[in-house]
């Protein structure tokens, strides 16, 4: 039937034990991988939702708020706390800086009038000599 196997019982038994050992190792590894995948899925399901808006906090006593970010902004620092839409709008209206990367002021329709009108051209107009 299978001519490539050894003819004696002792070597056949050794091969069987070796294969059983490998099957046990493979089964143990498969169970560990299943367990890890289950843990990953449970972690994703239990992860709190990403906040809609965050406030980056400063360093020092009281950790004052420094800048407002959208919840999905990758430029936000590690020191931050979630805020709701109303608080983000209030902070921006009170003069807190908006992130230049995610532009929460634009997303929240908060217009900062304290900066004055913005120039239409990025470069200042050339000066003409006075007569």
SULZI-V319445 format. One record per backbone hydrogen bond with DSSP energy under -0.5 kcal/mol. CO is the residue of the C=O (numbers start at 0). NH is the residue of the N-H. E is the energy in kcal/mol with one decimal. If there is no record, write none. Layout:
# SULZI-V319445
{{CO & NH & E} {CO & NH & E}}
This chain:
# SULZI-V319445
{{0 & 2 & -0.6} {1 & 4 & -0.8} {7 & 11 & -1.6} {8 & 12 & -2.5} {9 & 13 & -1.9} {10 & 14 & -2.3} {11 & 15 & -2.2} {12 & 16 & -2.5} {13 & 17 & -2.4} {14 & 18 & -2.4} {15 & 19 & -2.6} {16 & 20 & -2.4} {17 & 21 & -2.0} {18 & 22 & -2.6} {19 & 23 & -2.3} {20 & 24 & -2.0} {21 & 25 & -2.6} {22 & 26 & -2.8} {23 & 27 & -2.3} {24 & 28 & -2.2} {25 & 29 & -2.6} {26 & 30 & -2.2} {27 & 31 & -2.1} {28 & 32 & -2.3} {29 & 33 & -2.4} {30 & 34 & -2.5} {31 & 35 & -2.3} {32 & 36 & -2.4} {33 & 37 & -2.3} {34 & 38 & -2.2} {35 & 39 & -2.3} {36 & 40 & -2.4} {37 & 41 & -2.4} {38 & 42 & -2.3} {39 & 43 & -2.2} {40 & 44 & -2.1} {41 & 45 & -1.9} {42 & 46 & -1.0} {51 & 70 & -3.0} {52 & 82 & -2.4} {53 & 68 & -3.1} {54 & 80 & -1.8} {55 & 65 & -3.4} {55 & 66 & -1.1} {59 & 62 & -1.5} {63 & 57 & -3.1} {65 & 96 & -0.7} {66 & 55 & -3.2} {67 & 98 & -2.1} {68 & 53 & -2.6} {69 & 72 & -1.8} {77 & 79 & -1.1} {78 & 56 & -3.4} {80 & 54 & -2.5} {82 & 52 & -0.8} {83 & 87 & -2.3} {84 & 88 & -2.4} {85 & 89 & -2.4} {86 & 90 & -2.8} {87 & 91 & -2.2} {88 & 92 & -2.6} {89 & 93 & -1.9} {90 & 95 & -2.3} {91 & 94 & -1.4} {96 & 67 & -2.2} {98 & 102 & -1.3} {102 & 106 & -1.9} {103 & 107 & -2.3} {104 & 109 & -2.9} {105 & 108 & -0.9} {108 & 110 & -0.6} {109 & 111 & -0.5} {110 & 112 & -0.9} {112 & 115 & -1.0}}
